[in-house]
Amino acid sequence: MKVSEDIDVQMLNEFKQGRLEMLYRRLYPALLLYAVRYAGEQNGFLAEDCVQNAVFNAWKRRLQFESVESLKSFLYISIKNEIVSLHRKAKASERYLSQLEDEVFFQNSVIDQETQLLLYYAIRSLPERERQIFELSCIEGLKITDIAEQLNVSESTVKKTKAKALDILREKLPRELFLFFFVLKS
């Protein structure tokens, strides 16, 4: 036991003189293990940073340590505080990201609602025959032959009327919106 105490005293003296080699050989593995356990294995890289910061903070105060125990206590408490701080920052970051996601969701919901209204009013403004054929084709998904049969008109009439409805919508809707709904989805 005496040899270990002598080595600890020598380590403290060297540390006070600004030399870190002995401290790293004697304490670093235990400090790192403590940090990894406290931070979690998935945060091993952060644990190393916490140990480095604790050693640096101790080094800045190296002349204040009267015993190896006070140095070790300072290092362990510093590591714990660093990790707690990292966890707080991570939680704050998670809350912030969650808040941003909520805001983006809300903005997208508003945009979706406004887009749907624009589309709804544009379709409602079509002449009766064009609106009827457009709705049967694009909203209900009926085939041209089924529409022609249901309305008792020729397939050619259905195609021309649908094309006319699309021309009207192209004029009434913003270009990007028209392309999104009627060209990109086809």
Order of alpha helices (4+ residues) and beta strands (2+ residues): alpha-alpha-alpha-alpha-alpha-alpha-alpha-alpha
